[in-house]
Amino acid sequence: MGTILKRELSSYFNSATAYVVMAIYFIFSGIFFTAICFGYNTTSLAGVYGNMFYIIMFIIPIITMKTFSEEKRQKTDQALLTSPTSLTEIVIGKFLGAFILFAACCCIFLVYAVVISFFATPDWPVILCTFIGIILLGASLIAINVFISALTESMIIAAVAGMALGLLISFLGNISDMLSIDWITAVLEKINPLNYYTNFTYGILSIVDIVFFLTLTGLFLFFTVRVLEKRRWS
């Protein structure tokens, strides 16, 4: 798994992917931080986190789009699948590579909190709790997008499908409000990741929310392993 992880990180930082992703992330988060925290004279980063979700749902598919689709397109997937490394280790290694890059981007929020501390007293429990929430949300989205990448050999299709999924998630709340069927509304509310993420932004560290994101992450990593297992024996 360590070899796969190093290979993934090397592929990100030896190409323009990591630098473009981090630049976009830092630029937009900086704009939101300046406009919200300084513009409205607030020490809360909740607005910054909230607006960054829309950037994240485009950034993550870019990070993960070539995870498996590029391997399949270049016909290097067979060498990977027949290597001594288990499929689970391959999937986790690739997932961790994307996750580390995403987590590195998210660390900018801690820098913003330190900047705020020079002018006022930031609400550290809420900031750290929200930071944990966005990391868990990102992990689940990365797992889902890695699964999507395993389904196709086209990086474009993987990226577009991932972005479409992000848009769907952002609209789940509106969809549930428009529906008049109670049980469908209840189901949509239960599966909407943003409902669980919102609790973190209020400084609420709930085991239910943590378990939801960890379960969602583990479930889609499991699905990815099954897809690769099917490909290995086909």
Secondary structure, 3 states (H helix, E strand, C coil): CHHHHHHHHHHHHCCCHHHHHHHHHHHHHHHHHHHHHHCCCCCCCHHHHHHHHHHHHHHHHHHHCCCCHHHHHCCCHHHHHCCCCCHHHHHHHHHHHHHHHHHHHHCHHHHHHHHHHCCCCCCHHHHHHHHHHHHHHHHHHHHHHHHHHHHCCCHHHHHHHHHHHHHHHHHHHHHHHHCCCHHHHHHHHHHCHHHHHHHHHCCCCCHHHHHHHHHHHHHHHHHHHHHHHHHHCC
